[in-house]
Amino acid sequence: MLAPMEDVTDEAFRELCFLHGADLTFTEMTRLSGLVRRNKSTWQKIAVRGEAPIQIQLATQKEEDLKRFLIDFEPPKGFRGINFNLGCPSPSFIQQGLGCSLVRRVSKVARLVQMVQEKGYPSSIKMRLGLNLFEKKKKVYLNLIQGVPADFFIVHARSGSEHYETKPDDSVYSECVGTGKNIIANGDIDSVEKVNLLKDVGVKGVMIARAAVRNPALFERLKGLKETDAETLKKEYLELLNKYPPGKNVYRDHVLKRLGQEKGTYAVETVMG
């Protein structure tokens, strides 16, 4: 899966990754409050015209907003469901009760998921291990996985207080898998060896974020397919930009700056969740 990344995963980049092996893509995180207010720029984030299979990622904790959105929502081509963001560690999100502050609110999240499923749409969760190390130690993430009827859970193996220089705690995956739910691993996954280790634990798939921006053909590598070179990827991306013009040039700039770099970090790390 290709992770949702703010100011990166627009239609052109999602389709590029799909063409090179990603099985599922996600829109960048979208505030549901902006959608129900009919904010034009917010609606552009979930504009879907391409061929890539996609889930729409929403940030919300308000059932009434979700109800209003679902009344008028018309699933686009390629729609594969709605994903709820329980991973963003942004202080402004935490203050509003959004992102990883929702991991401990099992009943609330269960109701949001059930509302989506009652409309006949698949629903998934992208989550961290809790708001902080205390919540991680208390294993609030297991309570959420056990108590929410989502179709699958994408588990980013860090707490909200851990930054990207902190190594993800992959030891949590065995207990997550032990719940009997469908678990997708996320966090610093960039090699066949890492994928095989996670597969042995029993996860159903992996989500790739930063490594996919540096090399969208990583999906091909992980599947044992012939890997497309960086120059060809850049050419294809520019062609897709003509087909799906970005709402902001920052999308193009972020991708072209990193594409072809096998190592390195960049600003979007802080907003991926």
Secondary structure, 3 states (H helix, E strand, C coil): CECCCCCCCCHHHHHHHHHCCCCCEECCCEEHHHHHCCCHHHHHHCCCCCCCCEEEEEECCCHHHHHHHHHHCCCCCCEEEEEEEECCCCHHHHHCCCHHHHCCCHHHHHHHHHHHHHCCCCEEEEECCCCCHHHHHCCHHHHHHHHCCCCEEEEECCCCCCCCCCCCCCCHHHHHHCCCCCEEEECCCCCHHHHHHHHHHCCCEEEECHHHHHCCCHHHHHCCCCCCCHHHHHHHHHHHHHHCCCCCHHHHHHHHHHCCCCCCCCHHHHHCC
